[in-house]
Amino acid sequence: MATFSKPENALKRAEELMNVGQKQDALQALHDLITSKRHRAWQKPYEKIMLKYIELCVDMRKGRYAKDGLIQYRIVCQQVNVTSLEEVIKYFMHLSTEKAEQARSQAQALEEALDVDDLEADKRPEDLMLSYVSGEKGKDRSDRELVTPWFKFLWETYRTVLEILRNNSKLEALYAMTAHRAFQFCKQYKRTTEFRRLCEIIRNHLVNLNKYRDQRDRPDLSAPESLQLYLDTRFEQLKIATELELWQEAFRSIEDIHGLMWMVKKTPKPSLMVVYYAKLTEIFWISASHLYHAYAWLKLFTLQKSFNKNLSQKDLQMIASSVVLAALSVAPYDQTWGLSHLELENEKERNIRMVNLIGFNLEAKPENREVLSRSALLSELASKGVLSCATQEVKDLYHLLEHEFLPLDIASKVQPLLTKISKLGGKLASASSVPEVQLSQYVPALEKLATLRLLQQVSQVYQTMKIENLSQMIPFFDISMVEKISVDAVKHNFIAMKVDHMKGVVLFGNMVLESDGLRDHLTVLAESLNKARAMIYPPVKKDLKLGELLRGLGETVDKEHKRLLARKSIIEKRKEEQERQLLELEREEESKRLRIQKITEEAEQKRLAAEFEQRRTARRREEIEALELEEQRALLEEREKQRARKGGKKKILDGEKLTKPMLMEWALNEQLKERQEMEKKLQKLAKTLDYLERAKREEAAPLIEAAFQQRLVEEKVLHEHEQQLEVELSRQHHDGDLREKNRLARMLENKNLYQERVIICRQAEFERRRAEREERIDQILEARKQEREIKRKKIFFVRSEEERLRKLHEEEEARKREEAERRRKEEDERQAKLDEIALKQRQREQELEEKERVRRESLFGKSSEGSSRPSESPAISRPSDQGPAPASKTEKYVPRFRRQSGEGPVAAPPPEPDRWAASNKPPSSEPDRWVRPAAQSDRFGSGSRALPQDSDRSRVPSQEAERWGSGGSKPEPWRPSKAKTAPRG
């Protein structure tokens, strides 16, 4: 096995081998690289290698090699680059399909070619002998030789790809595409056997998908995309099966679709369900299951009416007619009558399966199942309004066969209706999924139904009828066919009749066997005699007093009834207790069985895991030993070959036990010896070549010099000869030119005249065109001048307008700046005035505080001087919040007029002039903030006033001022109210 350090080297080696025609060796080299354990990490060159590998496999039809390579490549790029695997598989299928098509076209070309030597002979003797021996035609032989191998390889390609892509969530789309292409292959070439195998393969893949749920990269069928892909594949399988007329496989496909949807508990889309029921109608009709066929048509009608918005009235009418005719085609008797118990059980299971398939029930509960019968189907058609949608001929036929009683005329009235119905049908335009509706297929079943109805109605009216009359009444069949139909009806207990060919009559009635009649003949005789006796001798009615005879009957009946009820309740309780005990016993046995089963399963799993681990360890050990043995064998063979080349007689295995390290050491020593011997040989060969080259050059030097001298002499002679030839040839050319000049000299004058005339004409033409050109240029210049003038005017206007707008903008900006400057100046002036007023206010407050301080100091000084006179206590002003000081008990009361006249001990200081009266601002323009208005001063009296800002000084309340009065003189605006308070005496 060749080993390569890089994958690119293997690709180059394969291409070299392919160029020399060794495709098998190239394929083996690439196969060894792909299956090697050294290269298990995906690289970009791997894809090119795989494409080349696939190309070789397809050219040589090596399907097994292709499968092994694709499996190894899937392992390499499954988790890294799945797209590369998808591209390789697509290329594989493309090449296989292309080769198969080429082989087919080549076979057709060989068939169409004229391959005869003698046109009069029909065939060659070889062809005749081959055809007689093999029994095949020329086309069959060419197909077997050319087409069949490639078709087998293409089929193997599809199987390989499906096997590689199965149960892989990352390659679901490619898996579905491959399945569709395989279906188309089977359809195109009518491969029914391969189609069955393909369906089985896909079915097994789905079974394994549900069996191994812990598999990595397993598709999730609950995902809508995966489920849709699987459903599309199954529906395509169903379509191809019906087109190939493989009805059993089509029914299995129906069961696959139902089983797939039962696993995920979801119902497909209505468009897919239409295809489902359309194919069911075909399958049931082919299998002669008319009842299931009619139910499938009913489901199809319901789906088309509910979900197909584009359904036309004509198509709806055709579908409804098909439903009604399919329901009428069902046999009117029970097919299960007279069957054995086992057959009845099988028929019951079959009915359950059909109910689930037709009703598409995903719940397998018995209470959800409905009973399929002809009567229930006809009642459902009437309740759902299917009859109202059918054509008039179908309605008339339904009423004739189901509701009318015309024993003699029913066949004659049914026949023209069947003739009209057989002409109806065709492809539906608005229901593409529905197959072509042909009502003529129901005509034989309807003729049979009409025959059965006629026999049933005639049996109710007649007891005997001639066979000729009966055959005339039934125009559909001859008497033998009528007899077969009647035998089937009698078998299923639908009618009772007997045909007597000896007398030529048909007997209607209950024709039972003698043994059946002897069972109860005595009982029947007794009943008949009693009836006759009662009719001849009617019983005499007597008046009996039941009340006297049966006095205790009521009580007895009540007691018996109560006893029966009690016994019934006891029996019910015993039954319930017994059932409960049975259930508990079954539950305990089931739990015990489950525990034992669980323990057994766990032990089995542990045993299987241990065995698997042991087998894996043993397999690895065997692989390692086999690999070492293979390497030892290869080294031994290599050493034997080298010994044989060197002529050695000693064998390797003589008297020594070889191991791998010994062989490796021996191989290295042998390589070193060979390298040294090769170097010695090369040195010896170089010396030999050096001696030979030197001797050769020494011998060749005089010979080369002599050849050179001889060549100089020959070339000198040749040069002189060629020079003489050149001179002679030049002289001849000169003489010929002189003769030609003398011959043409007589035409010189004519030539000059013609030349002047041509020059004059061309000069005139030139002048004319120049004048036109100048005139055209002048016009163009004038036009361009006008355009430039217009353009300059436009530019001037635009610039003027822009200048005007710019000036307006600048003026507006200047005006805004001036306005802002003016506002700023006004604001500054106003702020300056406010600052000046605030400064003056602070100065006034300071002066007021200074005066108040001086006044208090003066007042405190006077009070200290007069403290020795208790009778003349000074009236010191207190804060306004404390009120005036109360008079002492020892003081004498002083009247008010004396206090106002100034007789008090302390006189108020004279008012000072207003120092703020000389302000620049006139008083009328802005009133003084520090002067209280007149109305406010009147509230507190004329003598007591205080500044509103002086909140920290005491004030006299308004009630106190009104109570005690005010001072003598009016105070100044700046003087506080406490300075004007007079003492009480």
Secondary structure, DSSP 8 states (H G I E B T S, - for coil): ----SSHHHHHHHHHHHHHTT-HHHHHHHHHHHHH-SS--S--HHHHHHHHHHHHHHHHHT-HHHHHHHHHHHHHHHTTT-HHHHHHHHHHHHHHHHHHHHHHHHHHHHHHHS---S-SS-SS-HHHHHHHHHH---HHHHHIIIIIHHHHHHHHHHHHHHHHHHTT-GGGHHHHHHHHHHHHHHHHHTT-HHHHHHHHHHHHHHHHHHHH-TT-TT---TTSHHHHHHHHHHHHHHHHHHHHTT-HHHHHHHHHHHHHHHHHHT----HHHHHHHHHHHHHHHHHTT-HHHHHHHHHHHHHHHHHH-TT--HHHHHHHHHHHHHHHHTS-SS-TTTT--HHHHHHHHHHHHHHHHHHHT-----GGG-----HHHHHHHHHHTTHHHHS-HHHHHHHHHHHT---TTTHHHHHHHHHHHHHT-EE--SS-TTS--EEGGGGHHHHHHHHHHHHHHHHHHH-SEEEHHHHHHH--SS-HHHHHHHHHHHHHTTS--EEEETTTTEEEES----HHHHTSSHHHHHHHHHHHHHHHHS--------HHHHTTTHHHHHHHHHHHHHHHHHHHHHHHHHHHHHHHHHHHHHHHHHHHHHHHHHHHHHHHHHHHHHHHHHHHHHHHHHHHHHHHHHHHHHHHHHHHHHHT----TTTT----HHHHHHHHHHHHHHHHHHHHHHHHHHHHHHHHHHHHHHHHHHHHHHHHHHHHHHHHHHHHHHHHHHHHHHHHHHHHHHHHHHHHHGGGHHHHHHHHHHHHHHHHHHHHHHHHHHHHHHHHHHHHHHHHHHHHHHHHHHHHHHHHHHHHHHHHHHHHHHHHHHHHHHHHHHHHHHHHHHHHHHHHHHHHHHHHHHHHHHHHHHHHHHGGG-TTS-------TTT-S----TTS----HHHHHTT-SSS--------TTTT-SS-TTTS--TTS--HHHHHHS-SS----TT-TTS----HHHHHHH---SS---TTS-GGGG-----
